[in-house]
Amino acid sequence: MHRAAHRTGTASGALPATLASGLPWHGRWLLDADADQPLEHLDVRGAAEVVAAQRRWTGVARRAVRAGVEPEQAFTLAHAVVARWWEQALYWEQEEVWPRRLHQLAGGSVGSRLAWWRIVGRDAAIFPEVVAVAQALLEPAMAEVAWQASGGMRPRVRGADDAFCHRMGEWVGRTWLGPELAADHGSPLNGWKGAILRARRHETGPPGWREDPWHLKREQQPATMAGQLRVMAAEAQSGGSGTRWRATVPAEQRFRITQLVDEAREQLVELRGVHSGTTAEVARTLLVHLSHSADLIDRALVHTAAAAVAAGVALEEVAAWSRLPAQELAEVLAAGEGGD
């Protein structure tokens, strides 16, 4: 079959070509024909979990239909959740499954092309976990766990021991994962859980708000293989000269900035429908969430300023953009307040 028939758009809401084609896959994971790379498929016969997950997906898709959910919608949300974990996993000391699986997909070893293989092999490597997450979110019991973990009608702040996050870690075979998930306030999982909780609390969002647990926000859609490869090519062309943010700011620092902003956003999202209750209760909820959000944004600002200065941007320019006196910003950066 011609490669043009194997187009896929997982990030934009379509099943991967391997599933969408409806054809026997014979141990081959079809790749996006739009991506500028030479491979038509990956050989997954050496990755037993991927092969087994393909068989399990059929049952998960049937369960979705019975639950009134489009299988493609369930897959898309689960894929976005796990693709985010894939990026974070670079800093998970206990993660051992994905590195091993990626080497298998690369024919034994990624060699010196780890970054390239992390892009090209991502969707096949995370497929077993995507199927597991989709299955978990279709289970009514998980909605109940989310409800109990949230405090029910008396919402409480999520802690590292959050039962929902712990259970999700168990679903993907990583009992240690719970605290990592609890600390991630920008995950698409939070949108799914938030919609479930607001429905149970009979809360409504602003006019036009789409209250669908399976709806994936545009900004949470993971980057496509084609898009990531274009960025990689552009960065290689710039030669790390400092003309591109991604080429000069370390991945860990970029991730921390994104995490802080996502956590702040989540604090503000939780304020929807807050104006009901006693004056003290509403004031307390507003002030706790607003002050926490402000602190997170302050920390994100300092991290960003530190990264910009380290990359060679003039301190005076960074200070002006930050709306801070240059001397004050210099003192903050010298004191190392960008670190957590």
Protein Blocks (a to p, Z undefined) as FASTA:
>chain_A
ZZklmgccfknopacfklmnopafkhpacddfkbccfbfbdcfklmmklmmmmmmmmmmm
mmmmmnopafklmmmmmmmmmmmmmmmmmmmmklmklmmmmmmmnoopgkjmlmmmmmmm
mmmmmmmmmmmmmmmmmpmklmmmmmmmnopjmccdddfklmklmmmmmmnopaklmmmm
mmmmkbfklmmmmmmmmmmnopacdehiacdfkbccfklpccdfklmmmmmmmmmmnnon
opamklmmcfklmmmmmmmmmmmmmmmmmmgoklgcjfklmmmmmmmmmmmmmmmmmmmm
mmmmmmmmmnopafklmmmmnopafklmmmmmmnopmbZZ
